[in-house]
Amino acid sequence: MHKFLRAVGFTGFKSKEILQPLINVTIDNSKERVFTTYEDDILLAEYSTYFGPAMGVTVCGEMDKEDKFLLHGCFPFFRADTISTTERVTVERHAASISYAGICEDERVGITIIFYLANKMPYIVRKNTKRLPESGTKLSLTGLSLEGTIMMPLFKDPDEVMKAKETKKNREKLMKAAKKGDESAMESLTLSDMDMYSQISRKIRDYDLFTVVDTYFMPFGVECDMYSILGEILSFRLVKNIVTNEEIYQMLLLCNEMQIAICINKEDLLGEPEVGRRFKGNIWLQGTIIYPD
């Protein structure tokens, strides 16, 4: 059973015996069915069914020579219309299964973003037809969470907000220059990081950490697509899983100037979300590559 099924409303599905009926329902009622060849001798199949607004389950497998479906696995998904970044994305296959990880570098975050590729089939089709790399792609990032906390917003002085935006723009320019080998940009970034570390070290002696840090996006645990985030809530809605009637919060967050949509079971969220408040929690990061056509 996939660990994050709870995030889309399937809390009680904790064994293969209980999961099998869900797999059958997903396949039988799927409105999205995609088939494509893999390495010329494997016919991959993928069935996706929505069990609520923008959320559902995808079943992956392959067809044998007798057209029987052989299950590889299933995973919950959450999709959003939001474009998180237009930076170049690199895709690599996982070693243990026919699934993929996406890799993207965005200066706003400051780290390499690694995510689970939720729409692998369009990627495989383009790879088979030798259409990669393809320019003009966009990336929509979403996260599934099993625990989260709502935090109050920070007071932001308008002048300080403008100053922070200018600082971030300058930092992004320096990071781009540093990637090209500019030594003076590397030195400026190092000094800036040392200065920031010094300021935070002084402030946390007298203040709570979350009154100093407004937002963050950083790796969590040993799995490369797990992250700990703190972001401002831009919008939210409470929806229901049409099968289990479990209530799910779907929120759009602004995290390090990048928009990420997250999905969490109401029972796993501490506090009441409101626009302007902040969400803090751990997420499994998914990504959907949006191709030009």
Order of alpha helices (4+ residues) and beta strands (2+ residues): alpha-beta-beta-beta-beta-beta-beta-beta-alpha-beta-alpha-alpha-alpha-beta-beta-beta-beta-beta-beta
